Amino acid sequence: MESVVHYESEDAVAVVTMHRPRVMNAIDLALRTQLQEALVRADSDPGVGVVVLTGAGGNFCAGRDLKAALRGEPAFASRDAQLAWFNRTSIVKPLIAAVEGYCLAGGFELALSCDLIVAGSGAQFGLPEVVHGQVAIGGGLFRLPQRMPYHAAMRLALTGERVSAEQMQSWGVVGRVCEPGGAVAGARELARRIMSNAPAAVRASKAIVRRTHDFVTEANAWEAQLPFAQQAQDSGESRRGLEAFAARSGKDAS
């Protein structure tokens, strides 16, 4: 299998890079599988204190590979893989998203799964699923209202518009905005600050903060959201949206 996730570790910081730059690191089955493996590897490595997740080629991630979806490729290799996906479970160690360029749809949901977000000033965030007749069921719709004002979350969910890193920082979702291209360096600096503290206390603090929401909302939200999303899927708009996207992409490529 082609390597579409790169892994490097230096000074106790593991940098995991999604590496499908030609498609803005869109998530296909291979990337999803290798990303999970890389994060588990970092989490189990005693020499790693903090993990940074980023994307190659000037973009974080544009979401799921819709062309792969149209070909019938499953999102996950199995139900067990779906339940173990870090987007649901996270990892024990602190995880920082270093975002440049596009951070959209499932890519934005990956960033929201991280504990902290550092972004380059040119980054753009959004959940454009509604534009394509889809529903964001990767956690974004119930995590956004936990991390930002309700009406701002609703704006992103219903319009599908893209917003800047600076706007996301004003809403409290992005912790730091760096110069373009500086997100990984900014994330490394933040990682060093975290690692200056006691590792066990850091891990315990992360666990407690995450479970504050898990116990109240997220544990039930995964299944509770599905009937609402299924109505949209059954309407036929989902397939038409995917076909329209594929047609536009084909024209752009030619």
N, C-alpha and C positions, 0 to 999 in steps of 0.2 A: 504494500500500500504506500502511495506517495506520502511523504512527510508534509503535512499541512499545518503542523503546530511545532514551533521551535522552542527549545528549553535551554536556559542557561542559568547558572548560579554563580554569584560572586559576592563576597563579603556578607554572606548569610541572607542575601536577597535572591530569590528565584524569579526570573522574568520569563513568563510564558507568553509567547507571541503567536497569535493566529496568523497564518501565512498563506492566504489566497488573495494576494493583492490585486490580481486581474479582475476579480469580482468583488472587490472591496470587502474581502474576508467573509463573504456570505457563508452561512452555516449549512454544510451538507452533512451526510452521515459520517464521513471520514473525519471532518474537522471536529464534529461533536464528540466522536469516540476518542480521538487523540487528545482533545482538550481535557476531557475527563481524566484520562490516563496521566497527563502531565500534572494536573492539579493534585491528584492522589499521590503522585511521586513526590511533589514538593511538600505535601502535608506530612508524609511519612519520613522525610529526610531530616534527621536530627541536626544537620548543619544548616538548615534553612529556618529563619525566624519569621520572615514576611514574604508574601508572594505578590508579584505585580503581574496583572493581566493587560496585554496591549495587542495592537494589530499592526501588521506590516503595510508598507506602501502609503503611509499618510492617512489611513483610515482605521478606525477601531473595528467596526463591524456594521454592515448594512442589513443584518437580519438573516432570516432563513433563505437558502438558495431556492427561489421559487421555480426555477427551471427544473431543478432536481425533483422538487415536489410534484410538478406536472408530469415528470417521467414515471412517477409512482414510487420514488425512493422514500422509504419510511424515515421519519425523524429520528427514531431510535432503533437499535438492533433488537431490543426486547423490552418487555414491560419492566423487568428488573432494572435494565439500564435506564429507563425513563424515571423510575422511582429513585435511583441513586444519583441522578444528574445533579451537579453541584448547584444548579439554579434553584433546586428545591432544598437541598441539604446543606449547602455551603461547605466549607472545610474548617478545621479547628483553628488554623493559623490566620492572622489578619490578611485580608486580600484587598489589594488596591487596584482599581481600574485606572489605567493611564490612557486617556482618550485624546485622539487626534481625529480631525476630519469627521466623517459620518459615523454617528452612533445612533442607529435607527432600528425600529421594530425589535426583533429578537436580539439585536446587538445592544440596544438600550436596556433591554431586560437583563442581559448579561451584566452590564454595568451596574444596574440596580441590585443585582445579586451580590455585588462586592460590598465590602465594609466601608470603603472610602473611594471617592472619585477625584482624580486630578485631571485637568483638561487643558489642552492648548487653546489659545484664544480663538482659533478658527474652527473649533469643533461645533458640530450641529447635532442636536438631540431631538428625537421625536418618535411617536408611535403612529406611523402612517397606515397601519393595517386597515382602518375604515375606508381609506381611499381605494383600496383594492378589494373591498368586499370581505375582508377578513376581520377576525377579532384577536386581540393581543392576549393569548392565554398562557404566555410564558412568565406570568407574575406581575407584569407591568401595571395592569389595571387595579390590582389591590395593593401594590407596593407604593405607587405614586402618592395616593392620599395619605400614606403613613409618613412620607418623606418630604412633602411639600404641601402648601395650602390647597384645600379641597377644590376651590374654583379654578385654580391654575391646573390642577391635575385633570379636572373635567375638560378644560380647554384643550389640553393635549390629547386626551382620549377621544374627543368628539370631532375635532377639526383635522387631526393628522398633520398639523403644521410642524415645521422645524423651528427650534429656538436655539439661541446662542449659548455658549458656555457661560457668558457673563449673566445671562438671564437665569440659567439654571443655578448659578452661584447665588444670585439674589433670592432664590426660592429655597436655598439651603441644601440642594441636592449635590452640587459640585462644591467640594471643599476648598479648592485652590485653582486659580486660572494662571497658566504660565504663558510665556511667549510661544508662538507656533513652533512645534517640534520639540518643546521642552517638557512634555508631559511625563515621559519615562524618568528623566532626571529629577523632576519634581516629586514623582512617586518614590524614587530611591531616597531622596532627602527625608520624606515623610516616614519611610520605612526605618531609616536610621534613628529617628526620634522615637518611634515605637519600640525599637529594639534596645533602647537605652533603659527601658523599664524591665521589671522582673517578668520573664516569659510566662510563668504559670499564672501570674496575676493578669497579664494581658489576655491569655487564652480564656481564663475564667470570666473576665469582663466582657469579652466578645460574646461568650456563650449566654450570659445573662441578658445582655442588651438584645440579642437576636431573639431569645425566647420570650421576651416581653411581648413581641408582636406574634410570634408563632403560636403561643398559647391562646391568645385572644382572637386572632384573625386567620393567619395563614394556614393553620392546620386543617381547617374546614374549607378554606377558599378554593383550593385546587379543584375539588370535585363540585363545589357549589356553583362555580362559574360555568361549568360545562353545558348545562341545559340552555343557558342564555346564548352561548356561542353556537350551539348546535342549530338553533333556530336560524341564525344567520347563514350557517353552512348549508342548510337545507333549502334556502331561498333561491339558490342558483346563482346568486351574486358572487359567491366565492369563486366558482369555476370561471365565470366571465371575467372577474377581476384578474385572475391568474393568467388567463389567455390573453387579455389585453396587455398585461405587463410583458409577457413573453414576446408578443408581436412588436411592441415598442422597442424592447431590448434588441430584437433581431434587426430592426431597421437601423438602430444606432450602431450595431456591430458592422453592418454593411456599409 
